[in-house]
Amino acid sequence: MAQEPRIDVETGADSVSGSLTEEQVERIVDALGEQGVWFATPRPRTVEAPRPDHVWDLVGDQPHEGRTATGRAAVYLAERHTALTRPLIFADGFDHGPSDLDALWSRFNGSGFLDQLRAMGIDVILLGFDERQTYIQANAAVAATCVGRAIQERQGDLPLVVGGVSLGGMITRYALARLESEGVDHQTDKYFSYDTPHLGAWIPLALQQLAYLHESLLPQSGGPGQAELIRSPAAQQLLWGWVGSEDYSGPVTTASRLRTDFLDDLRRVGWFPMRPYKLGLANGVGNGAGPDLTPGTPVFDLHHDPLQLTARIQPDGGELQNIGTIRFGAPVWTSATSRVPAFDGAPGGTLDSWGRAGDAIGLPIQERFRSSCFVPSVSAIALARDPLQWHADLYKDLSDLPKDETFLDAFCCDTGNSAHGDVSKVLVDWFLEQLAGW
């Protein structure tokens, strides 16, 4: 059996922060910049969204881990509709804090996508969650309630279309599968996922560690810390590789029990819903060509006495490949990965993880390094692989993929590796075509 990918940290101190004097901490904090939740999407300053026809306050139909999640849905009726008739539920994705449904509308209707749906006679229901970072199963219970409410409010018997962007596609996938496993008729004949990490997503391990380090040196007062999104239940369930601290050493694929437990739970409810025709949209290309990010290249190289910091693009496999070095005068901290593939340069929907980290800690960064792969194309199209073993196929050409090589019924890849969740004309046109005969 192949050895599991892992990370190893070496430091001469009991803890990274514990080896520093008070003066060193102050100087490093000054070098590392401001407080804030890393990797969370900044809220837009101005948002233009029409007033919805209805707003539903939603409570999950069952608790998870002793907590019942809540959310909200904004209902936009189709042109010439006076009541809900052809419901399409569009769930929000992964981030920190509550969904902003006005921002979600603005983001996906910038090119008229949602208006096109309504012109086709489709009622758009934007589904948001009060804690986007909580357990997938908890927010799936909110999605299940939303499905039930849509069936209850609908006039006639036209079936539903249900899905979402990013983690919203995973939330609705689980919700529909769970309802089927319980014998509940969800009356959905099409499921869709928009750049959803069916096999997992990627945030560079070096940046995860740096977020923890920054937080330990600059504790948050009266609010979330820099690593709050990384340590959240959703991130642990979502990320292919995860670390729980700046000095963690060990396996990265199974570092969190929450991920392995979630995958077991997903298998228990059926893996995917069986009734709906399953559609997948990928912001990455399908020809195996990723961004031009050479494995092992330094992105940050900071020298700010007493701090020296280097962070690298994820190397391609190998043993004990350096991904980061931090030197506080005498104490040295090094981080290395073994058997971890070159995720940063894989084809897929991109996220400006490196750019956000650089901005947060005030480090200059070349434009070409700002964004790297977040949801690999093979993940967004649900390549038929074990989520804990699939990494060897990151650069697979999906152009002529046999039907039994994906868990979906149909998928579409973008013509470029666009930003995760970007409203691409190629993807939108394909999706509208899929719904044209519905």
N, C-alpha and C positions, 0 to 999 in steps of 0.2 A: 504493500500500500504506500502511495506517495506521501511524503511528508507534507504537513500543512504549512501554508505561507505564514510567516511570523515576523515579528519585529523584536529587536534587541537593543536595549539602552544601557550604556555604560556611563557611570559617573563616579567620581571619587568621593562623593558625599552621600550622607543618608538620604537627602532629598535635594533637589535642584535649588529650591529657594532657601533651604536651611543652611546652605553652605556660605551664604552671603552676609556681609555686615549690613547694618541699617543704612549706612552711607551708600554702599553698592546698590542696594535695592532702590533707593531714591534715584540714583543716577540711571539705573536700567529702566525704571518706570518712566523717567523723563524721555529716554530714548525710544521706548516702545509705544508711546502715544496715549490715546484717550481710551476711556471705558466704553462699553457697549457690547451688544450681542453680536458676535462674529457670524458671518454667513447669512444672517437674516436680511431679507429684502427691504430696503428703505421704503417707507410709505411715500407715495406720490404726494407732492404738494397740492396739486390741483387735479381734480378728477371730474370728468363730465359723464354723467350717467342719467338716463331718464328715470323718472319715478316708477317703481314697479307697480303692476296692477294689484298685487297682493304680496304680503310678507307673512311667512309662517315662522313662528317660534317652535323649535323642535327639541324634543328630549329623546335620547336613545331608548330603544325599546327593551334594552336589557343592560345591566351593568357589566363592567369588566374590571377585574382586580378591585372590586368593591366600590368603583366610581362609575357614575352615570354621566356620560358626555352630553353636551347640549350644542345646539347650532341654530342656524337661521337659513331660510330660503327666500329668495326674491323671485317672484313669478312675473314673467313678461309674456303676455298673451300675444299670439300671432296676429298679423293683420286681419281685420274683419272678424276676429273672434271676440265674443263677449263672455266666454267661459272656457275653462281648461278643456281642451279637446284632444290634442296630440302632444303629450308631454315629453320633453327631452330634459333629463336631469344632468346638469354639468357641475361636478364637484370640484371644489378648490383643492390645492395641493399643499405641499410641505413648506412650512415656515414657522416662525415663532409668533405666538399670540393669536388673537382672533382674526378670522377672515374679514377682509374689507370687500364686500360684494360690489360696491360702486367701482372700486379699483379693478376688480375682476372683470366687470362689464367693460370698462374702458380699455383694458388690456386686450380682450378678445374681440372687441368690436371696433378696434382702431381702423381695420380695413373693411368694416361692414359685415364681418362674419356672422355675428348674432342677428343682425338685421336681415341677412340673407336667409337664415333659418326661419325667421318669422314671416318673411315674404313667401316662403314655401308652405306656410300653414302650420308651422311647428311652434308650439309654445315652449319657451325657454325658461327653465327653472335653475337658477344659480344657487348651488348649495354650499354653504359655508359652515365653519366649525369654530366654536368659541376657544378651543385649544387645539390649534393645528398640529402641535408637537406631541400630543398625547398618543396613547396606544391606538394602533390601526383598528383593532377590534372595537374599541370604545367609539371611535368616530364612525365605524361601519354600522353601529347600532343607530346612530343619527341618520345615516343614509337609508337604513331599512325603514325608519319612521317616515322619512321623506317619500320613499316609494309608496308606502301605505297611504300617506296623505294624498299623493297624486292620484292614486287609484280611486280614493274616496271622493275627491273633488272633481274628477274627470266626468264629462258628459259623453255618453256613448261608450264604446268598448274598444277603441283603437289602442294597440299595445304601446308600451313605453320604449324609449331609448334612454339608456342609463350609462353613465361613465364619468370621466373626469380627467383633469390635467395632473401630471406628475403623480404624487401620492394619492390624489383624488381618484385616479384610475385603479389603484390598488385597494383603496377603501371601498369603492363600489364593487370591485371584483369580489372581495371577501363578503360584502353584504349580500349580493345576489346568490353566491354559492352557499352561504349560511342559510338563507331563506329556503333554498331548494332542499338543503339537508334536513330542514325542519318540516318539510312538506307544505310550505307556504307558497302560494301562487303569486309570484312577483309581476306577472303579466308583462314581462319585458322580452321583446324579441330581437333587440340589438343592444350589444354592450360595446363601448369604445374606450380606449385608453390613449391619452395624448402625451407622448414621451414619458410613459410610466415605467418605473424601474422594476419590471417583473422579476428580474434575476438579481437586482441590486443596483445601487448607485455608488458613486465614488466621490469622496472629498479627500484630497491628499493627506496621508498619514502625518507628514511633517507639519502640516498646517493644523491638524487636530491637536498635536502635541503642543504647538506654539500657542494655541488658544488656551489650553490648560495652564501653561507656564505663565502667560500674561495674567490670567485670572488669579493665580496663586500669589503673584507679586503685587497685584493691584486688586484686592478684593472689592467686590461690588457692595455698595451700601444702599439698602432699601430697594434693590432691584436685581434682575438676573445678571449673572456673570457672563464673561466672554464666551465660555464653553457651554452655556446653557442649552443651546440648540443641539450641539454635538452629543451631550449626555442625555437628551430627551428620549423617552420611550420610542417615538417614531423614528428617530435617527438610528437608534440601536437596531430596530427591526428592519430598517431600510438599507443601511450601508453595507456594501460587500466587505469592506475592511473597517474596523472600528477599534479605537483605543480609549481606555478609561481614565488615563492620566498622562502627565508629561514624562513620567519615568516608567511606564508600563513595559514589561517584556513578556512576550508570549505569542500565541496564535492570534491572528487578526480576523480570520474568517469566522471563527466561532468564539471570539473574545466575549461576546455578550450572549447570555442565556436567552435574552429577549428575542434575538433573531432566530435562534434554533427553535425556541418554543413557538414563535409565530409561524414558522414554516411547517412545523408539525401540526399546528392548529389549522393552517390552510389546507393541508392534505386531509385532515379529518373532515372538513366540510366539502371536500370534493375538488380542491385545487383551483379549478375554474368553474363558473356556472355553466351548466350543460345546455339549457334551453336557448339562450340568446345566440345569435350570429355575432361572432367576436371580431371586432375591428381594432387595429393598432396603428397609431401614427408615431413616427420616429423623427425627431429633429436632426438626427444624424444621417449620414449617407449610408447606402447599402453596398458600396463597392469595396469596402475594406480600407479606405484611405482616411486616416485621421489627421488632426492638426499637426503642424510641423513643430513638434516638441521633442527634441532629442533627449532620450532617457539619460538621467544623471546630470543634466545641465544645471548649474547653479542659477537660481532665480533671485534670491536675496543674498547679498554679501555685505553685511553691515559691520563697520568698525567704529565703535563709539565707546571709548575707554570708560569703564573696564569691560565693556561688552563687545564680543565678536560673535556674529551670528551668520551661519550659512544654511540655506535650505535649498533642496534640489528637486527638479522634476523626477518623478518616480522612475528609478532604474528598471530595466527589463530582466526580471528573474535574478538568477545568480545567488550567491551566498554572501551574507553580511555586506550588502551594498549600502554605502553611506547615503542617507537622505538628509541628514542635518548635523550640524556641529554648533555648540554654544560654548564659549569660553568666557568665564568671569575672572580674568586675571589668571590665578592658579587653577581653580576648579574647572574641569573640562567635562562637558556632557556630549556624548555622541549617540546617534540613533542610526541603526542599519536594518535593512529588510532582507529577508531570504525568501526566494521563490515567489515574490510578488511581481506580477506582470506589469508592463508599462501602460498603466491605466490612463495617465494624463494625456497621452497622445493617441488614444483609441478613437475611432469614429463614433460619434454620438452627439447628443445634445450637450452643449457646453454650459459651464457656469464660471463666472469670474471669481472663483475662489481665491486664486493667488492675488488678483487685483484687489478684492475686498480686504484681504489680510494686509496687503501692502498699504492700502489707504488707512486702515485702522491703526497701524503702528507707525505710520508716517515714513514708510520706506519707498524710495523711488523704484519703479518697476517698468521694464520695457513693455510696450504695448503687446508684443507678440506673446508675452508670458501671462498676460492678465487672465485669460480664459483657458480652461482645459476641460477634458471630458467629465461630465457629471453622470449622464445616463447613456451608457454605451448602446449603440444601435442594436446589438444582439439582445440586450436587455429589454429595450422598448418594443421589439417585435416578438418577445417571449420565445426565444430560441429554446427548443426542447432539450433543456439541460438541467441538471441538478444545480440549484442556485449556489450551493457550496462548492461546486466543482467546475463551473462553466467558464472560468477565466481564460482557459487556453484558446477559446474561440473569439476573443475580443476583436480580431481583425478579419473575421470571416467575411467572404464575399457573399452577400445575400441576394444577388441579382436573380439567380435561378434556383432559389431554395425549394426543395421538395416540400409538399404540403405537410408531410408528417414530421418536418423538422421545426415546426412552430406550433405552439399551443393555440394560436389564433386561427381564424378562418381566412382573414385577408389582412394585409398590412401595406403601408406606404412609407417609404423613406424619403427624406428631403434630398435636394440636389446639392446641398452643402451642409457642413456641420454648423448648424445655426444654434443660437442661444436656446437653452432649455425652456420649453414652453412658448417659444417664439411662434407668432401666427404667420406661418408661411403660406403663400398662395398655392404652392404645390400641394401641401397637406390639406388646406381648406377645400380646394377644388375637388380633390379626391374624396374627401369626406362627404361633401354635398352630393357628389355623384352616387355615393353609396346609399344615401338617404332618398335619392330622387324617386325611387319607385316605392317608397314606404307609405 
